[in-house]
């Protein structure tokens, strides 16, 4: 399931590089970028959590190997009629028996192998879930870094706009067309905007450290993530996504667990039958010097312990797995529906903000700047439009971040891509 996420580098990660310059640039001025494909590949190769999953698989395979081993043959030596009295004084009347004994498991070995084999499959499914979770978490952290890059770009645009405003206000103040208070308010405003920029710079550095930690780096070897927030596919219909939900390892693991519980029940039923013991050997009679072949079989009488408790436990676990599987299906379908609705809503918000809101505010800002320069508008009107511009740009960034976040979670649930037309780096 995680392969699709690895190969596509996210539905939102396309072949375009952000033009954001982060505060982590190298001394030479050259930036080291990383895309989502590279981040996930490094994660799957080096993430510490995945190492533990590998050991769990090895441990379960060891149980499988052990379950296939047959009981050892038992060697028995018995000496009778020695150190007695009368004719049995010393060892003159001794009888020595040398025998070999075999345990007849009566089908239990095959049942053990079946249960251990199902256990290996379940552990492998759980490891697949861990791999998918780790890959999805890398995508989330990559998105957080990308979002902070975009926020930093918007803040730098806001600083640039504020600097232009300071220049314009200063000219009017020098010309006596505006009070000194307007210049003071403008300078205070740009100081606040620069503080906001500094906040985002720190958030970007932190998010990149959190991203590199996914593959065990405490110091990022990159200073920029390469992707764009505005490249979003149209999701397939909800019915198509619902079909793909079957590929979610969180759900498919229940089928594997069900096979394990069924194998455990069959093993518990087989263990209700006691083992038989077959023996054969040679007996020597010292008094006559004769030898004889002996054979025997031991059959325990299972009058009390017929493994009733283990059988009841195995049946309860099987029933519990069926119930958990049904509950998990409802949970995943509900989550998928909610994510699909949120994704569609985010796309609508992006469309309205990008096509209707921002163009009008940009025009309003241009008209207000012209009106301010000619004295028809005051500083209050100019600042209001500037704040609206920053708010609209920020809202567009956040809408794109939310859409990409919903997309990551949808792919985490379905394990598939949403659009085959998505391009990669």
NORMOUR-V763771 format. One line per field, one symbol per residue. psi: psi as a letter, one per 30 degrees, with the letter a starting at -180 (. if undefined). burial: I if it has 24 or more other C-alpha atoms within 12 Angstrom, else O. Layout:
BEGIN
psi = ???
burial = ???
END
This chain:
BEGIN
psi = efeeeeefgkffjlikkkgkjlggllfffkkjlkleeeeeeeefffkeefeeeeeeeeeeeeeeeeffklkkkkkkkkklhlhblbfgkbgegljkkklkkkkjfhfeeeeeeeeeeeeeeeeeeeeeeeeeeeeeeeeeeeeeeeeeeeeeeeeeeeeeeeeeeeeeeeeeeefgfllfeeeeeeeeeeeeeeeeeeeeeeeeeeeeeeefffggkfjkglgkkjlkfgjklkllleeeeeeffffkfeeffeeeeeeeeeeeeeeeeeffklklkklkakkkjeefglllklllkkjkjifdjgheeeeeeeeeeeeeeeeeeeeeeeeeeeeeeeeeeeeeeeeeeeeeeefeeeeeeeeeeeeeeeeeffgflaeeeeeeeeeeeeeeeeeeeeeeeeeeeeeeeeeeefgllfkffkll.
burial = IIIIIIIIIIIIIIIOIIOIIIIIOOOOOOOOIIIIIIIIIIIIOOIOIIOOIIOIIOOIIOOIOOOOOOOOOOOOOOOOOOOOOOOOOOOOIIIIIIIIIIIOIOIIIOIIIIIIIIIIIIIIIIIIIIIIIIIIIIIIIIIIIIIIIIIIIIIIIIIOIIIOIIOIIIOIOOOOOIOOOIIOOIIOIIOOIIOIIOOIIOIIIIIIIIIIIIIOOOOIIIIIIIIIIIIIIIIOOIOOIIOIIIIIIIIIIIIIIIIIIIIIIIIIIIIIIIIOOOIIIIIIOOOOOOOOOOOOOOOOOOOOOOOOOOIOOIIOOIOOIIOOIOOIIOOIIOIIIOIIOIIIOIIOIIOOIIOOOIOOIIOIIOOIIOOIIOOOOIIOOIIOIIIOIIOIIIIIIIIIIIIIIIIIIIIIIIIIIIIOOOOIO
END
